[in-house]
Amino acid sequence: MKTKGLLLVATMSCLFFTNVMHAQKGIRIGYIDMGYILENVPEYNEASAELETKVQKWKVEIEAELKNVEEMRKDLNNERVLLTKELIEEREEDIVFKEKEILEYQQKRFGPNGDLFIQKKRLVQPVQDQVFVAVQEIAKNKKYDFVFDKSADLVMLYSADRHDISDQVLLRINRASKRKQLNSKKEKKSLVRAEKRNAEQEKEVSDRDRAAQERLSEREKLLEQRKAERDSIRAAKKKDFEERRAKLLELQKRKKDSINMLKAQREKLKQNENPSNSDNGSEDDGN
């Protein structure tokens, strides 16, 4: 807020100073709208569309991983009563590890220095360079004293359309683009050299991307291996737990059956003893 306030004060001071000087010298002021210019440069729009496709793919990947973690957490909650404390802790560690991986991937793609920021900067830079050259030419030819960017941080409280030179900048950019397509041998050779440089740069970027992808694949392979080892250990422990649990249940069942058998025998003995006692009592009375 403090920075924006200072910018506003600076802008007001600049406008006041400009109005005073305009009355004395007739200063010429123009401005551009970088957002409008970018929207009307075909090469930028095509590259921007490709970047947006990548962004959507990254988002889908992150959503799938988050869903996977949610399923892991749900499974753990459903099976918690059947697991030992050690198994529960291992499953919770797996979930935390997976969440950390997702966070790192989000930062890699969408962080302050992530792929999205870098590729956007790389996308805008060539157009900005062309705009800068065009503004320099227009300002020199038409004797503008100041040219502002309407879409930048500098606050413009009011701007008349007649001072907008965005279309003039676009016209010069388009002319420069057409000049590159002229049929002269010299320009063709220059174009070939430029394309060759671009191809080499793209190959270099591709090689870096491939190397990064290989490192990522190796890391993923290592993580898969570690996960397989953890799953194997967890499965063995779970099997051992199930076997011990089954033995315990079998032992409890046998003990219960033994107790029930003893009770049945006692009941049978009691039933056999009662008729005998009754017969002895009758004989005593007769004597």
Contacts in CASP RR format, 6 or more apart in sequence:
PFRMAT RR
TARGET T0000
AUTHOR 0000-0000-0000
METHOD contacts of the structure
MODEL  1
MKTKGLLLVATMSCLFFTNVMHAQKGIRIGYIDMGYILENVPEYNEASAE
LETKVQKWKVEIEAELKNVEEMRKDLNNERVLLTKELIEEREEDIVFKEK
EILEYQQKRFGPNGDLFIQKKRLVQPVQDQVFVAVQEIAKNKKYDFVFDK
SADLVMLYSADRHDISDQVLLRINRASKRKQLNSKKEKKSLVRAEKRNAE
QEKEVSDRDRAAQERLSEREKLLEQRKAERDSIRAAKKKDFEERRAKLLE
LQKRKKDSINMLKAQREKLKQNENPSNSDNGSEDDGN
4 155 0 8 1.000
7 153 0 8 1.000
7 154 0 8 1.000
7 155 0 8 1.000
8 155 0 8 1.000
11 154 0 8 1.000
11 155 0 8 1.000
11 156 0 8 1.000
11 157 0 8 1.000
12 157 0 8 1.000
15 157 0 8 1.000
18 27 0 8 1.000
18 29 0 8 1.000
18 146 0 8 1.000
21 27 0 8 1.000
22 29 0 8 1.000
27 145 0 8 1.000
27 146 0 8 1.000
28 142 0 8 1.000
28 143 0 8 1.000
28 144 0 8 1.000
28 145 0 8 1.000
28 146 0 8 1.000
29 144 0 8 1.000
29 145 0 8 1.000
29 146 0 8 1.000
29 147 0 8 1.000
29 148 0 8 1.000
29 163 0 8 1.000
30 144 0 8 1.000
30 146 0 8 1.000
30 147 0 8 1.000
30 148 0 8 1.000
30 163 0 8 1.000
30 164 0 8 1.000
30 165 0 8 1.000
31 147 0 8 1.000
31 148 0 8 1.000
31 149 0 8 1.000
31 150 0 8 1.000
31 156 0 8 1.000
31 159 0 8 1.000
31 163 0 8 1.000
31 164 0 8 1.000
31 165 0 8 1.000
32 131 0 8 1.000
32 135 0 8 1.000
32 147 0 8 1.000
32 148 0 8 1.000
32 149 0 8 1.000
32 150 0 8 1.000
32 164 0 8 1.000
32 165 0 8 1.000
32 166 0 8 1.000
32 169 0 8 1.000
33 149 0 8 1.000
33 150 0 8 1.000
33 151 0 8 1.000
33 164 0 8 1.000
33 166 0 8 1.000
34 128 0 8 1.000
34 131 0 8 1.000
34 149 0 8 1.000
34 150 0 8 1.000
34 151 0 8 1.000
34 152 0 8 1.000
35 151 0 8 1.000
36 151 0 8 1.000
36 166 0 8 1.000
37 127 0 8 1.000
37 131 0 8 1.000
37 166 0 8 1.000
37 169 0 8 1.000
37 170 0 8 1.000
37 173 0 8 1.000
38 44 0 8 1.000
38 124 0 8 1.000
38 127 0 8 1.000
39 45 0 8 1.000
40 170 0 8 1.000
41 127 0 8 1.000
41 170 0 8 1.000
41 173 0 8 1.000
43 126 0 8 1.000
43 127 0 8 1.000
44 123 0 8 1.000
44 124 0 8 1.000
44 127 0 8 1.000
47 123 0 8 1.000
48 123 0 8 1.000
51 116 0 8 1.000
51 119 0 8 1.000
51 120 0 8 1.000
51 123 0 8 1.000
54 115 0 8 1.000
54 119 0 8 1.000
55 116 0 8 1.000
58 109 0 8 1.000
58 110 0 8 1.000
58 115 0 8 1.000
58 116 0 8 1.000
61 105 0 8 1.000
62 102 0 8 1.000
62 105 0 8 1.000
62 106 0 8 1.000
62 109 0 8 1.000
65 98 0 8 1.000
65 101 0 8 1.000
65 102 0 8 1.000
65 105 0 8 1.000
66 102 0 8 1.000
68 98 0 8 1.000
69 95 0 8 1.000
69 98 0 8 1.000
69 99 0 8 1.000
69 102 0 8 1.000
72 91 0 8 1.000
72 94 0 8 1.000
72 95 0 8 1.000
72 98 0 8 1.000
73 95 0 8 1.000
76 88 0 8 1.000
76 91 0 8 1.000
76 92 0 8 1.000
76 95 0 8 1.000
80 88 0 8 1.000
83 91 0 8 1.000
83 238 0 8 1.000
83 241 0 8 1.000
84 237 0 8 1.000
84 241 0 8 1.000
86 237 0 8 1.000
87 234 0 8 1.000
87 237 0 8 1.000
87 238 0 8 1.000
87 241 0 8 1.000
90 230 0 8 1.000
90 234 0 8 1.000
91 234 0 8 1.000
94 227 0 8 1.000
94 230 0 8 1.000
101 223 0 8 1.000
107 114 0 8 1.000
108 114 0 8 1.000
108 115 0 8 1.000
109 115 0 8 1.000
109 116 0 8 1.000
110 116 0 8 1.000
111 117 0 8 1.000
127 173 0 8 1.000
130 173 0 8 1.000
130 176 0 8 1.000
131 169 0 8 1.000
131 173 0 8 1.000
133 172 0 8 1.000
133 176 0 8 1.000
134 168 0 8 1.000
134 169 0 8 1.000
134 172 0 8 1.000
134 173 0 8 1.000
134 176 0 8 1.000
135 147 0 8 1.000
135 165 0 8 1.000
135 169 0 8 1.000
137 172 0 8 1.000
138 144 0 8 1.000
138 147 0 8 1.000
138 165 0 8 1.000
138 168 0 8 1.000
138 169 0 8 1.000
138 172 0 8 1.000
139 147 0 8 1.000
144 165 0 8 1.000
147 165 0 8 1.000
148 154 0 8 1.000
148 156 0 8 1.000
150 156 0 8 1.000
150 159 0 8 1.000
150 164 0 8 1.000
179 187 0 8 1.000
180 187 0 8 1.000
180 191 0 8 1.000
END
